[in-house]
Structures are given as structure tokens and as C-alpha cells.
Amino acid sequence: MMSIIDSADGSHTILSEQYGVTYHSRHGAVTESAHVFIQMGLHWKAQFQDEISVLEVGFGTGLNAFMSCLEAEAQGWKLTYQSLETNPVSLEQAVSLNYPAILQVPERTADFLQIHELPWNKLHQLSPHFTLEKKLIPLQDFVPNQQYDVVFFDAFAPQSQPELWEEEIFVKLAQAMNPGGGLVTYCAQGEFRRRLRRAGFTTERLPGPPGKREMTRAWV
């Protein structure tokens, strides 16, 4: 069961009753995504290139994908975006999410819903700036078929889904990164960062979004 709740910046998030956690920060769903993934991930990488391949762990509400599409169009980037999920939200729930309004692009509501309606496991060209492939597969079973410049690691927290935070997961991701590629996540747990380093990443602590003192960026 999942229920939609308001976060502190007015944007919605979803409470997973199965895991007892929300899909985004209660301190601001849009604010968190903008800081962790758009600013510290895409803008960081766009200093060096404007064609960026992204792997997202946890498609969830589609917020990161939607914001990435909007930002790619605004900045003139070309994003190839692959996203993994095992428990998609329903279209009924997606219709209720207020992200286009909060992001002040209500005219893009149909585009937001389209990313939920698109068939899984197929590549879709949504615009000259954004290509999306949603893959309905657990991260543990996923075999990367390309190399990535940025990984959005947006899984539920380690205490909720510990199987997604094992060292072998990060070894697999490190091997799938382009040289200089980076992973960004809201998590700043010490053991998590040690596992990243053992997997071959260099890690850094960055200021976190509201409600989080720190976040993590790591690169190979």
C-alpha cells in the first residue's frame, strides 16, 4: 500500500507502507531532487560534457526523470536516461502528484504522465534532449548494457532495503561507469561510503538538502 502525502515545500511524496518510508524527503521532495540529483549530479557532470548517460536506481514517482527532462531542455543537454524499478506507482497515483504545478510548468502535465504511461523495457525518445528507458527489474538482477556518466542512487534507505546497499552492488556500478563518472545520493552513512571506496569509488561529502546535513558524491 502507498499513500500520497505533502512534503515541506508543498510537493508530494509517497509513503510506502511496506517499507515505512517515503519516496522523497519529507523536508521537500522537489527541493531534495533539485539539490541531490539535478545540481550535484547533472550540473556537476555538465561542466565537462553536454551529452550525459544517466542510470537511476529507483524510478519511483518519476520526479527525477521529469526534472531531468526539463533541465536537459532548458540547458540544451542531451540525456540518455535509464531507470530501474520493481514496484511502479499506479497511473491513478501519478495523476494525483502535483510536480508540474510545483515546478511551475502546469502545461507539461501530460508529459509528466506520459513517462508513467510509457511501456516498460523499451527505449523512448521524448524530445531531442531526452531519451528514457524504464526497466522493470531489481538492481541485483540488472546487467548494464552501456556505460554511465551519472548514477542517481535513489533507493530506499539502507535500513529499509539493505540488499541494495551491499558492496557487490557498488562494484557492479563502478564497472558500469565511464571514466570520471559519478554517483550521487542523499545518503551519507559512513559504512556506505566505505563500501563505495572498497568498490573503487572516490567519495566526497557535500552539503545535503534541507533536513540532511550531508549527502554523498562518488566517482571513478
C-alpha positions in Angstrom: 0.0 0.0 0.0 1.1 3.5 -0.8 -0.4 6.9 0.1 0.4 10.4 -1.1 1.5 13.0 1.5 2.7 16.6 1.4 6.3 17.4 1.9 7.5 20.7 3.5 8.0 22.5 0.2 4.4 21.7 -0.9 5.4 19.0 -3.3 4.0 15.5 -2.9 5.8 12.4 -1.9 4.5 8.8 -1.4 4.6 6.9 1.8 5.4 3.2 1.3 3.6 1.3 4.0 5.6 -1.8 3.0 8.9 -0.2 4.0 7.6 2.5 6.3 9.5 5.3 4.5 8.7 8.0 1.9 9.9 8.1 -1.6 11.4 11.6 -1.1 12.4 13.7 1.8 9.5 15.0 4.0 11.5 18.2 4.1 10.8 18.8 0.4 10.5 16.3 -2.4 11.2 18.7 -5.3 13.9 20.5 -3.2 15.7 17.3 -2.5 15.7 16.1 -6.1 16.8 19.5 -7.4 19.8 19.6 -4.9 21.0 16.0 -4.9 20.4 14.8 -8.4 20.0 17.9 -10.7 22.5 20.2 -9.2 25.1 17.9 -7.6 24.7 15.2 -10.3 23.7 16.6 -13.7 25.1 20.1 -13.4 28.4 18.8 -11.9 28.8 16.5 -15.0 27.7 19.1 -17.5 30.8 21.2 -16.6 32.6 18.7 -18.8 30.1 17.5 -21.4 26.6 18.1 -22.6 25.8 14.6 -23.6 25.2 12.6 -20.4 24.1 9.0 -19.8 22.2 8.5 -16.6 21.3 5.4 -14.6 18.6 5.9 -12.0 18.2 3.3 -9.2 14.5 3.8 -8.2 12.2 5.4 -10.8 9.6 5.8 -8.0 7.3 8.8 -8.6 9.1 9.8 -11.8 10.1 13.1 -10.3 13.9 12.8 -11.0 13.2 11.7 -14.6 10.8 14.6 -15.2 13.1 17.2 -13.6 16.0 15.8 -15.6 14.0 16.1 -18.9 13.0 19.7 -18.1 16.6 20.6 -17.2 18.0 19.0 -20.3 15.7 21.1 -22.4 16.5 24.3 -20.5 20.2 23.7 -20.7 20.5 22.2 -24.2 21.9 18.9 -22.9 21.3 15.5 -24.5 20.4 13.0 -21.8 20.1 9.2 -22.2 18.2 8.2 -19.1 17.8 4.6 -17.9 15.8 3.9 -14.8 15.2 0.8 -12.7 12.1 0.0 -10.7 10.3 -3.1 -9.2 7.1 -1.7 -7.8 5.7 1.1 -10.1 3.2 3.6 -8.8 -0.2 3.4 -10.5 -1.3 5.8 -13.1 -4.0 6.9 -10.7 -1.4 7.9 -8.2 0.7 9.6 -10.8 -2.3 11.7 -11.8 -2.6 12.9 -8.3 1.1 14.0 -7.9 1.5 17.8 -8.1 5.0 18.1 -9.6 4.2 20.0 -12.8 2.3 22.7 -10.7 5.1 22.9 -8.1 7.7 23.2 -10.8 5.6 25.9 -12.4 5.1 24.0 -15.6 1.4 23.0 -15.5 1.4 22.9 -19.3 3.8 19.9 -19.0 1.4 17.7 -17.0 0.7 15.5 -20.0 4.4 15.0 -20.4 4.8 14.0 -16.8 2.0 11.5 -17.1 3.5 10.2 -20.3 6.6 9.0 -18.5 4.4 6.8 -16.3 2.3 5.6 -19.2 5.2 4.6 -21.5 5.7 0.8 -21.8 8.5 -0.7 -19.7 11.7 -2.2 -21.1 11.6 -0.1 -24.3 13.6 2.9 -25.4 11.5 6.1 -25.9 12.7 9.4 -27.4 10.7 12.0 -25.6 12.4 15.0 -27.1 15.6 15.9 -28.9 17.1 16.3 -25.4 15.8 13.3 -23.5 15.6 9.6 -24.1 14.0 7.4 -21.5 14.1 3.6 -20.9 12.3 2.3 -17.8 13.4 -1.1 -16.8 11.2 -3.3 -14.6 13.9 -5.3 -12.9 15.6 -5.5 -9.5 19.0 -3.8 -9.2 20.5 -7.1 -8.1 19.5 -8.8 -11.4 20.2 -5.8 -13.7 23.1 -6.3 -16.1 24.2 -2.9 -17.5 24.2 -2.8 -21.3 26.0 0.5 -21.6 28.4 2.8 -19.6 27.1 5.7 -17.5 28.2 9.2 -16.7 26.0 9.7 -13.7 24.2 7.3 -11.4 21.2 8.6 -9.4 21.2 6.2 -6.4 17.7 6.8 -5.1 16.9 3.5 -3.4 15.1 3.4 -0.1 17.5 3.9 2.9 19.9 1.1 3.9 17.9 0.1 6.9 14.8 -0.3 4.7 16.4 -2.1 1.7 19.8 -3.3 2.9 20.1 -5.7 -0.1 20.5 -2.7 -2.4 23.4 -1.2 -0.4 25.8 -4.2 -0.4 29.3 -3.8 -1.6 28.9 -6.0 -4.7 26.2 -3.7 -5.9 28.7 -0.8 -6.0 31.3 -3.0 -7.6 28.9 -3.6 -10.4 28.0 0.1 -10.7 31.7 1.1 -10.7 32.4 -1.2 -13.6 29.5 0.3 -15.5 30.7 3.9 -15.2 32.5 5.9 -17.8 35.9 7.3 -16.6 35.1 10.2 -14.4 31.5 9.1 -14.0 29.9 10.0 -10.7 27.2 8.5 -8.3 25.1 10.9 -6.3 22.8 10.0 -3.4 21.1 11.6 -0.4 22.8 9.0 1.9 25.9 10.0 3.8 26.2 6.9 6.1 29.8 6.0 7.0 29.6 2.3 6.2 28.0 3.1 2.8 30.9 5.4 1.9 33.4 2.8 3.0 31.7 0.2 0.7 31.9 2.7 -2.2 35.6 3.2 -1.7 36.3 -0.6 -1.5 34.3 -0.9 -4.8 36.7 1.5 -6.5 35.0 4.9 -6.0 36.5 8.1 -4.6 33.9 9.7 -2.2 33.2 13.2 -1.0 30.7 14.6 1.4 28.7 17.5 0.2 26.1 19.7 1.9 22.8 17.9 2.0 19.3 19.2 1.1 17.0 20.5 3.9 16.8 18.0 6.7 20.1 16.4 5.8 23.5 17.8 6.9 25.4 15.9 4.2 25.0 13.9 1.0 27.4 11.8 -1.0 29.0 12.1 -4.4 31.4 9.4 -5.6 33.3 9.0 -8.8 35.6 6.5 -10.6 
